[in-house]
Amino acid sequence: MNITQEQIDRFVGYAHRVGNAGLTVCSSGNLSVRVGDEVLISGTGSWVPDLTPDKVSVCRLATGEVLNGVKPSMESVFHMGVMREREDVGCVLHFQSPYATAIACRKERPSDFNFTAECPIHVGREIPMIPYFRPGSPELAAHVVEAMKDHDSVMLLKHGQVVCGKDFNQAFERAMFFEMACRIAVLNGENVDPLTTAEIADLDQYILGKITK
């Protein structure tokens, strides 16, 4: 095992940031961070907001082998699956955050979450909806991995949200803006006015201009 205690402690700090942001409570939700050929994952049944170093699992990314004797979250299969498919992903977050879960449990859900500029820029122009499968099931893992081959954020129906990023900060930002979009949908109901195609195209041009200058 190549993971250091300092890296484990930093991971625990990430978990506490998630809890302080109100994205998860008690034993709901899980997170993972890639460190070279290994992955730090919150342990099964652990309370993310109060995560302690002894509840952090270290796994070999290629095989899923547990390297420190701590059983990883039941959702570790899709965490590592996404990382295997995408070399650019260094962090995966999965939460039953209040507003995303409220939307995930509605009979009718928005087809468009682009309510503010942050959504198409950070969360994604389209959010795949994953049908309900039992948490921890192979079917759920397979659908999440497939959807996240070309998306950074997905919604699990009757379950919650999953996001990924190059590192914790980027994934955390996506999770927060996803939650914000879902909050707008819950509070406004049908009275929402998403960005138009032209407005999103204008954002794209602005961002491209900032990059090329």
C-alpha positions as CSV (number, residue, x, y, z in Angstrom):
1,M,0.0,0.0,0.0
2,N,1.4,3.4,-1.1
3,I,-1.2,5.6,0.6
4,T,0.2,7.8,3.4
5,Q,-1.5,8.8,6.6
6,E,-1.4,12.4,5.4
7,Q,-3.4,11.4,2.3
8,I,-5.9,9.6,4.5
9,D,-6.3,12.6,6.8
10,R,-6.8,14.9,3.8
11,F,-9.5,12.5,2.5
12,V,-11.2,12.6,5.9
13,G,-11.2,16.4,5.6
14,Y,-13.0,16.1,2.3
15,A,-15.7,14.0,3.9
16,H,-16.2,16.6,6.6
17,R,-16.5,19.3,4.0
18,V,-19.3,17.3,2.4
19,G,-21.1,16.9,5.7
20,N,-20.7,20.6,6.5
21,A,-22.3,21.5,3.2
22,G,-25.4,19.4,4.0
23,L,-24.9,17.1,1.1
24,T,-25.3,13.9,3.1
25,V,-26.4,12.7,6.6
26,C,-25.4,9.7,8.7
27,S,-24.5,6.7,6.6
28,S,-25.9,8.0,3.3
29,G,-23.5,8.8,0.5
30,N,-19.9,7.9,-0.2
31,L,-16.8,9.4,-1.8
32,S,-13.6,8.2,-3.5
33,V,-10.3,9.8,-4.5
34,R,-7.7,8.3,-6.9
35,V,-4.1,8.4,-5.7
36,G,-1.9,6.9,-8.3
37,D,-2.9,3.2,-8.8
38,E,-4.9,3.1,-5.5
39,V,-8.2,4.6,-4.4
40,L,-9.3,6.0,-1.1
41,I,-13.0,5.1,-0.5
42,S,-15.3,5.8,2.5
43,G,-15.9,2.5,4.3
44,T,-19.1,0.6,4.2
45,G,-21.6,1.9,6.7
46,S,-19.4,4.8,7.6
47,W,-21.0,8.2,8.4
48,V,-19.4,10.5,5.9
49,P,-20.0,13.7,7.9
50,D,-18.1,12.2,10.8
51,L,-15.7,10.0,8.9
52,T,-12.6,8.9,10.8
53,P,-9.3,7.5,9.4
54,D,-10.0,4.0,10.5
55,K,-13.2,4.0,8.3
56,V,-11.3,4.8,5.1
57,S,-10.7,1.9,2.7
58,V,-7.7,1.7,0.4
59,C,-8.2,-0.3,-2.7
60,R,-6.2,-1.2,-5.8
61,L,-7.9,0.5,-8.7
62,A,-7.2,-2.2,-11.3
63,T,-8.6,-5.1,-9.3
64,G,-10.7,-3.6,-6.4
65,E,-8.5,-5.5,-4.0
66,V,-8.7,-4.1,-0.4
67,L,-5.3,-3.2,0.8
68,N,-5.9,-2.1,4.4
69,G,-8.6,-4.4,5.7
70,V,-11.3,-1.8,5.6
71,K,-14.3,-2.9,3.5
72,P,-15.3,-0.1,1.0
73,S,-18.7,1.3,0.4
74,M,-21.2,-0.9,-1.3
75,E,-21.1,1.5,-4.2
76,S,-17.3,1.2,-4.6
77,V,-17.8,-0.8,-7.8
78,F,-19.1,2.2,-9.8
79,H,-16.6,4.5,-8.1
80,M,-13.7,2.5,-9.4
81,G,-15.5,1.6,-12.6
82,V,-15.8,5.3,-13.6
83,M,-12.1,5.9,-12.8
84,R,-11.1,2.9,-14.9
85,E,-13.0,4.2,-17.8
86,R,-11.8,7.8,-17.5
87,E,-8.2,8.6,-16.8
88,D,-9.3,12.2,-16.3
89,V,-11.4,11.4,-13.2
90,G,-9.7,11.6,-9.8
91,C,-12.8,11.9,-7.6
92,V,-16.3,10.4,-7.5
93,L,-19.0,11.6,-5.1
94,H,-22.4,10.1,-4.5
95,F,-25.0,11.6,-2.2
96,Q,-28.6,11.5,-1.2
97,S,-28.5,15.3,-1.0
98,P,-31.9,16.8,0.0
99,Y,-33.0,18.5,-3.2
100,A,-31.4,16.2,-5.7
101,T,-33.1,13.3,-3.9
102,A,-36.4,15.1,-3.8
103,I,-36.2,15.5,-7.6
104,A,-35.1,11.9,-8.0
105,C,-38.2,10.7,-6.1
106,R,-40.7,12.8,-8.1
107,K,-43.0,11.1,-10.7
108,E,-42.3,14.0,-13.1
109,R,-38.8,15.5,-13.3
110,P,-37.3,18.4,-15.2
111,S,-35.9,17.5,-18.6
112,D,-33.6,20.6,-18.4
113,F,-31.6,21.7,-15.4
114,N,-29.9,24.6,-17.1
115,F,-31.5,27.3,-14.9
116,T,-28.4,29.3,-14.3
117,A,-25.0,29.6,-16.0
118,E,-23.3,27.4,-13.5
119,C,-25.4,24.3,-14.6
120,P,-24.3,24.0,-18.2
121,I,-20.8,25.1,-17.4
122,H,-20.1,22.9,-14.4
123,V,-22.8,20.2,-14.0
124,G,-23.5,19.4,-17.6
125,R,-26.0,20.4,-20.3
126,E,-27.7,17.0,-20.1
127,I,-28.2,14.9,-16.9
128,P,-28.7,11.2,-17.6
129,M,-31.5,9.6,-15.5
130,I,-30.5,6.2,-14.2
131,P,-33.5,3.9,-13.6
132,Y,-33.9,2.6,-10.0
133,F,-31.8,-0.4,-9.2
134,R,-31.0,-1.7,-5.7
135,P,-28.2,0.3,-4.1
136,G,-24.9,-1.6,-4.4
137,S,-26.3,-3.9,-7.1
138,P,-24.2,-4.8,-10.2
139,E,-26.9,-3.4,-12.4
140,L,-26.7,0.0,-10.8
141,A,-22.9,0.1,-11.1
142,A,-23.0,-0.9,-14.7
143,H,-25.5,1.8,-15.6
144,V,-23.6,4.5,-13.7
145,V,-20.3,3.6,-15.3
146,E,-21.8,3.5,-18.8
147,A,-23.6,6.9,-18.4
148,M,-20.5,8.6,-16.9
149,K,-18.3,7.6,-19.8
150,D,-19.3,10.9,-21.4
151,H,-21.1,12.8,-18.6
152,D,-19.9,14.3,-15.3
153,S,-23.2,14.2,-13.5
154,V,-26.0,11.7,-13.3
155,M,-29.2,11.3,-11.3
156,L,-30.2,8.0,-9.8
157,L,-34.0,7.7,-9.7
158,K,-35.4,7.2,-6.2
159,H,-31.8,7.5,-4.9
160,G,-29.7,10.6,-5.4
161,Q,-26.9,12.1,-7.4
162,V,-23.4,11.1,-8.6
163,V,-20.8,13.4,-9.9
164,C,-17.1,13.1,-10.9
165,G,-14.2,15.5,-11.4
166,K,-10.5,15.7,-11.9
167,D,-10.1,16.2,-8.2
168,F,-12.2,16.7,-5.1
169,N,-12.7,20.4,-5.5
170,Q,-14.1,20.1,-9.0
171,A,-16.4,17.2,-8.1
172,F,-17.5,19.0,-5.0
173,E,-18.3,22.1,-7.0
174,R,-20.4,20.0,-9.5
175,A,-22.3,18.4,-6.6
176,M,-23.1,21.7,-5.1
177,F,-24.3,23.3,-8.3
178,F,-26.3,20.1,-9.1
179,E,-28.0,20.5,-5.7
180,M,-28.6,24.2,-6.4
181,A,-30.3,23.3,-9.7
182,C,-32.5,20.8,-8.0
183,R,-33.3,23.3,-5.3
184,I,-34.5,25.7,-8.0
185,A,-36.7,23.0,-9.5
186,V,-38.2,22.1,-6.1
187,L,-38.9,25.7,-5.0
188,N,-40.2,26.9,-8.4
189,G,-42.1,23.9,-9.5
190,E,-43.3,24.4,-13.1
191,N,-42.5,28.2,-12.9
192,V,-39.0,27.8,-14.3
193,D,-37.3,29.4,-17.3
194,P,-34.1,27.5,-18.3
195,L,-31.4,29.1,-20.4
196,T,-32.2,29.0,-24.1
197,T,-30.0,27.3,-26.6
198,A,-28.8,30.7,-27.8
199,E,-27.9,31.8,-24.2
200,I,-25.9,28.6,-23.7
201,A,-24.1,29.1,-27.0
202,D,-23.2,32.6,-25.9
203,L,-21.7,31.2,-22.7
204,D,-19.7,28.8,-24.8
205,Q,-18.3,31.6,-26.9
206,Y,-17.5,33.7,-23.8
207,I,-15.6,30.8,-22.1
208,L,-13.8,30.0,-25.4
209,G,-12.7,33.6,-25.6
210,K,-11.4,33.6,-22.0
211,I,-9.4,30.4,-22.7
212,T,-7.8,31.7,-25.9
213,K,-6.9,35.1,-24.7
